[in-house]
Amino acid sequence: MTTTEKIANAKKRIDELERLIKYWNDSEHDGAKIVNFSMNIENKVA
């Protein structure tokens, strides 16, 4: 995996975490906290 790919993957994780934090801090959502993120699972062999 190249450095560019590592940075892109890290940015995706950061974006997901920021969306979760924003969602959890949103006072309008007092009900059940259900988040549906699309997951992209890649099989990689080291």
C-alpha positions as MATLAB code, in Angstrom:
seq = 'MTTTEKIANAKKRIDELERLIKYWNDSEHDGAKIVNFSMNIENKVA';
ca = [
       0.000    0.000    0.000;
       1.431    3.342   -1.006;
       1.652    6.382    1.215;
      -1.072    8.060   -0.851;
      -3.409    5.111   -0.284;
      -2.669    5.131    3.447;
      -3.474    8.848    3.636;
      -6.718    8.346    1.680;
      -7.807    5.520    3.989;
      -6.965    7.558    7.090;
      -8.970   10.507    5.716;
     -11.984    8.215    5.184;
     -11.756    6.982    8.790;
     -11.435   10.543   10.104;
     -14.479   11.619    8.077;
     -16.521    8.719    9.478;
     -15.469    9.567   13.037;
     -16.342   13.232   12.522;
     -19.796   12.238   11.236;
     -20.309   10.016   14.275;
     -19.252   12.769   16.684;
     -21.536   15.270   14.978;
     -24.433   12.812   15.058;
     -23.949   11.930   18.721;
     -23.661   15.602   19.704;
     -26.779   16.579   17.772;
     -29.387   17.306   20.430;
     -32.253   16.688   17.979;
     -31.492   12.958   17.953;
     -32.545   11.906   21.447;
     -33.824    8.496   20.325;
     -31.901    5.367   19.518;
     -28.479    5.995   18.073;
     -28.339    3.937   14.900;
     -25.773    4.826   12.274;
     -25.626    3.141    8.892;
     -22.242    3.511    7.243;
     -21.456    1.689    4.070;
     -18.510   -0.574    4.692;
     -15.937   -1.286    2.024;
     -14.063   -4.417    3.031;
     -11.074   -5.340    0.938;
      -9.232   -8.621    1.164;
      -5.523   -7.940    1.197;
      -2.660  -10.328    1.553;
       0.526   -9.091    3.161;
];
